[in-house]
Amino acid sequence: MRNPYDYYITPEEYEAAAKNGISNELLTRRIRNLGWDKEIAMTKPSRYNANRWKNIKEIALKNGISHSTYTARIKKGWRLIDAISKPPIDKYQALKLAEQVNSKCKNKVLTDGQAEQAELNGISYSTARDRVKRLKWTVEEAITTPVLTRSECGKKAKEASPWSKLVIPSREEIMKRRKLTYIAN
């Protein structure tokens, strides 16, 4: 069992941890919440190095890169030099790049002509694509079959449901059955 004084952290211990790059909050959490030994808690470096941003903050901000952009780039596996030096693109440039990539994609389900035909029939590209990919429809069937309205969907669902075939007796029929059972007894 641990001694209660093991959880007390002296100002000297905070200073020693700070020299090793460990913040007061992290040291407190390690010793009091996680139950670490003081020596290990003061010397083991943090897995998340917050000092990294402090060291490169000026360079990144000069290049127009915010802390959140920098963090996202590092999480995606960017090299440090690229993460702080490549300026971010605005959303219009990003959309243009995405459009170019998608147009060059060889896994397109519909050709441009088929996509136009689907649009003329009131069917979006995503609906036609899902019909072909997920529902295994033919391309011709996917671009020519009109989209069902909500009421049509409801009617088809009701017809297909096993519950719609159940016959629920009316209140009068139930009451007649009750009277017959009373009379029979």
RAHU-V976755 format. One line per field, one symbol per residue. ss: DSSP state (H for helix, E for strand, L for the rest). Layout:
ss: ???
This chain:
ss: LLLHHHHLLLHHHHHHHHHLLLLHHHHHHHHHHLLLLHHHHHHLLLLLLLHHHHHHHHHHHHLLLLHHHHHHHHHLLLLHHHHHHLLLLLHHHHHHHHHHHHHLLLLLLLLHHHHHHHHHLLLLHHHHHHHHHLLLLLHHHHHHLLLLLHHHHHHHHHHHLHHHHLLLLLHHHHHHHHHHHHHHL
